[in-house]
Amino acid sequence: MTNSTEIRPFRIQITDAEIEDLRARLANTRWPAEIPGTGWERGVPVPYLKALAGYWRDGFDWRAAEAELNAHPQFITTVDGQDLHFLHVRSANENATPLLLMHGWPSSVVEFLDLIPLLTDEFHLVIPSLPGFGFSTLSGPGWGNLFRVSGAVAELMTRLGYDRFAAQGGDVGAGVVGMLAMLHPHRVIGTHVNGPAPYPFGPPAELDGLSDAEKARAERFNAFREDGIGYLVQQATRPQTLAYGLADSPVGQLAWIAEKFREWTDPAAELPEDAVGRDRLLTNVSLYWFTGTGATAAHVVYEGMQAFKQFMAGAGEQHEDQEWNADAPAPPPGAVAVFAADTSIRHLVDPLGTVVRWTEFGSGGHFAAQEVPELLAADVKEFFASLS
């Protein structure tokens, strides 16, 4: 590790031995029993996962996926002792706006592969792997703190020579984008996030006074609070226990991610691959498997939830001598894109009414950059064009 400002070229090179080990593990999977008459309500069904794992073993071409990723310039730099892997895809237009793209969980830079060609006519793209995800190998504790991550990302943009930049993200990436706007308002041109949702451990969403579309999203959110947060509770409390299964069993890692792609993608898609494509899904899962970051990503989620709980506890503390700082810089303008599977409710996400653009779509979901890249790209372009 080094704390120098050096930016080092990087190329993905998974060995043949690693690929053969994956195939052997898939072939030797010890499959669990399944209760007759049950389905997705208890988790990923065995017949579905057997078929998907069989394709991963015998049909999926990792070398083709690896070549597609390597077609884009990749680099690593070290900030605060942490390696940051990133794609840096410059536009042919030298005057293009720098745009930071931040992925979430359980995603990776793979999420943006179909978005890249739709944006490079207008933007220089910087696409980091979050610490603990992909090739940003986790250096130690503390990287679930989004303030720290945002500081590292801001330093990355400085090293690339981008004094001012736009930022877009979803899930955890949306949190990083929001922190950047808070900590570096003079540097951030504007923020665009997709699918922000209310705090899952908070109260249920009230239905009174909502539009039909908002009521449907609120009902979806309340159902998620009741029976959809098991994955989050596990990662937020005992990530190390989960880590053994994710690090040792590719089928365990596959099920862990495939379940979320089934639950969080466009409601019209029956199966995950109906929303994002089987090869795209397996490219993302393979990246987690080969880097061993299913386990470290769980630790990052744990730290992030602990930090957020502390923040929420402190947010309610009021002091009589506290005064609003009228000299604080105004936040950069922000936009929100809401897709069909999202649970975003405007008055909960934007209680102060600061969002300048709120767009709702009838398709897509949590992984919008993969599911509906054309819709997301158009919304991003229109928003940032309106700021120029």
N, C-alpha and C positions, 0 to 999 in steps of 0.2 A: 504494500500500500504506500501511496505517496500523497502528500497534500500540495504538491506543486500544481501549477495551472496547466500542465501538459495535457493535451488532447491526443489520445492514441488511437490510430486506426484499429478497427476490429472486424473480424469475419467469423461467422458461425461455422464451426468445423466439428460436428458430432462424428465420433469414430465408428467404423464398421462394428467394432466390438460392442459398443453401446447399443447400436441398433439390434444386433443379434441377441443381446441380453434382454432387451425389451420383448422381442418376439418369443424368446424362450419363456419368459415370465408369463406372457399372455397365453401361451400354449399350455402351461402348467397351472393355470388358475384353479384354485379350489373354490368351486361355486357354492354359494349358500342355498339352502332349501328355500322354497317360496310357498307361502300359504295359499292353497287353492282358492280361486275366486277373487283374489286381490289384484290391485293394479298400481297406478302411479300414486294413489293416495298414501301409500306406505313407503314410497321411495321408488327408485328406478327398478322396473321389473326385470327379472332374470332373462327372459327370452330376448327382450330388447337389447340388453347390455351384452349378451352373448353374441348377437349378430354384429353389433357395433365393434366389439373387441375383436371379433374374427376378421372384420374388414381392416381394422387397425393393424392386425398381425400380417395379413396376407394380401391386402389390396392397397392400402395407403402407401403413398410414395413420399417418404420423408425427404429424400434427396431433392425432389422437385420443389417441395415446400421450402427447404433450406436454400435452394438456388433463388427462389422468388424473394426471400428475405434478404439474401446477399446481393440482390440486384440494386438495393438501395445502400448508399454510403452509411456505414455504421462506425461508431467511435465509443471510447470509454474515457472518462476523466474522473478524477478523485476529488471529492469535496467533503471537508470535515471528516476525513478518514473513510468515506464511503464511496465505492466505485459506482458511477452512474453510466449505464449503457444507454445509447440513444441513436436514433436515425436522424440524419440531417440531410434533407432533400431540398436543394435550392431550386428556385424557379429560374427559368430562362430570362425572366424579367429581373434585371438587377435591382430595380426599384420596388420590387414586391415587398409586401408587409410580412415581417416575421410572425409566424403563428405557432404557438406552443400547443401540442395535442397531448392530453394526459388521459391515460387509460385508467380503468378501475379494476375491481375484483368481480369474478374470477377471469380476468382478461389479461391482455398483454399488448405489446406493440402490434401483434398480429391483427388486432381489432381494426387497425387503420389501413391495412394493405389496399382495400378497395376504395378508400377515401383519398389516398395520395394522388392518383392521377386526376381526380376531380378538383383538386385544390391548387396544384402547382402552377397553374397559369397566373394566379394572383398572390400566392403566398410562398415564402421560404418556410419549410416545415421542420420543426424540431420535435421529435417524438421520443421522450425518455421512457425507459423501464423504471417503474417505481422501485425504490430500495427494497430488496427482498423478493423481487419479481424478476423472472427471466434472467438476463445476464448482469443485472445489478445485484451481484452476490452480497448478501447481508453481512455487514462488518461487525455488528454488535447490537445491543439494545438501543432503544430510543428513536427508531425510525418509523414508528407508528404515529409520532407527533407531527401533525401536518404543518405546524409552524416551522419545524426543522426541515421538513421536506421542501416546503416552499422556499425557504432560504437557500437550500442547495440548488433548486431549479433556477432561482433568480441568478445565482452565481454562474450556473451553466450558461444562461443567456448572455451574461456579461462576457464570459470567456469567448463566446462566439461572435462578439462584437455587436450585439443587439441591445442598444440602450433602451429602446422602446419596442414593445411587442404586443400582439393580441394573444388571447389564451382561450382554449376550449377544452372541456372535459366532461366526463360522466362518472357517476358513482364516486369512488375515492378521488378520482381525477377532478371532479367538480369541486370537492373540498379543497384541493390544492389550488385550483384556479381562484376560488373565493379568498383563500389566505393571501395569495399573491396580490389580489386587488386591495386587500386590507393593509398589507405590509409595504407594498410598493405602488401606491396609487399613481405616482407621477410617471412610472415606467409602463404600466399596463394601459394599453389603448382602449381596451374593452374586454368584457368576458362573455363567453357563450357557454352555457351548460345544458345538458340534456337529462331529463328525468329526475330532478331533485325530489326528495320525498320527506315527509315528516319523520321525526325521531321515532324509531320502532319500539323503544322501551318506554315511550311516553303514553299519554292517554289516547283512547280511540278517537278518531275524527268524528266530529259532530256532523250530522246530515242536514240539519235544519238550515234553510236559506241557500242551499247549494243548487246550482244548475243541474240538469240531468247528467251532463257529462262529468261534472265534478262529483256528483253523488255516486256515480259508477266507480270513479277512481277512489273515493273515500271508502266505499264498501270493499273494494279490492284491498285497500290498505288495512282496514280493520280485520279482514280475513287473514291477511299476511301476519298481523300481530298475533293472532290466535294460534295459527298452526303452520306458519311459514318461516319462523325465525330460529328453528333448531340449529341450523348451520351457524348462525351468528352467535347464539348462546354458547355453543361448543368452542368456537374460536375465541370468543371474548372471555372465556373462563379457563379452559384447559387445552390450549393449543398444542402443548407437547404430547399429550396423550393421543390426540388426533394425528400428530406428525408421523408416528410410526407407520400407520396404514398408508398415508400418502407417499411416504418415502420408499416403502418396500413393495407396494402392490400397484402396478399400473392400472389394473381394473378398479382398485379403490380410488385412485386419482381420477380415472375416467368417470366413474359414477358421481363423484363429488362435484365435478364441473358440469357434466351432462344434465344433472338434475336441475341446476340453476338455468341452463339454457332452455330447458323445457318449460320451466315455470315463469321465466321473466321475458321471454320473447313474445312476438306478436300473438295474441290470442287465437288468431286464425290458423296458426301453424300447429299441427297436431304433434309433431316431433321436433326436436332441436334442429335436425338437418333440414327440415322444411323451412326454417327461418334463416339459417346461416350457411347451409351446405355442409355436407359430411366432411369434406377435406379441410375446410376452414376450421370447423370444430376440432378436428383431430390435430391440426397444426398447432392450435392453441394449447390443447392438452399435452401434446408432445413437448412443447417448449417448457411447460411446467415439469414434465417428467424428466427430461434430459438435464435440466438445471437443478432439480431437486427443490424447487421453490414452492411447491404446494405447502410444505412444512413451514418455510420461513414466511410465506405470505400469511399463514395463519397466525404467526407470532406478531406480525405487523398489524393485523386486524385486532388482536388482543390489546396491543399497546395503544392503538388508536381509540378503541372503545374505553379503555381506562382513562386516557387523557380527556376524552369527551365527557365522561361522567364527572370528572373533577371540574371541568369547565362549566358544565350545566349547574353543578352544585354551587359554584362560586358566582354564577351569573345572577343568582337571586339575592346576593348580599348587597344591600344598599347602605350608603353612608351619607349622613346629612351634609357633610362638607364636600360631597362630590358635585361637580358642576359640568355641564356639557361644554366641551371645548369647541368654541365657535371658530377657532382658527384651524381646526383639523381639515386636511384637504378633502375635497369631495371625492367619493369613490368613482372609479371609471364606470361608464355606462355598461349595463348588463342585459343579456338576452337569455331567455329560457325556451327550449324546445321540448314539447311534451308529446310522447308517442303513445300508441294504443295500449301498450301493456303497463304504462307508468301509473304511479299513484300520486302524482303531483297535484296539489290543491293550492290555488294561487294565494289565497289569503293566509295560508299557513307557511308557504314557502317564501312569500314576499309580503310580510305583514306591514311594512312601511311604504309599500308601493313604489319601490325604487327601480324595479325592472322596467326597462324602456321598450322591450319587445318580448311578447309572450305568444308563442305559436303552438297550436295544437294540431296533431296529425292523426289520421284515421288508421294508420298502420305502423308497424315497427314496435320496438320495445327497448329494453334496457341496453341492448347491444346495437344501438342505432347505426353506428358506423359500419357494422357488418350487415345488418338486416336491410337497411334502407339508405345506403350511402348517398344516393342521388338527392334524397330529400334533405338529409343533414347537410350535405355540401351546399345546396342551394340556400338553405337558411343561414348558414355561416357566412356565405358570400354576401347575401343581401344585407345582413346586419352590419358587417364591418364596412361594406360600401357606403352605408348610410352615415357612418361616422367620419368619412373623409371630406 
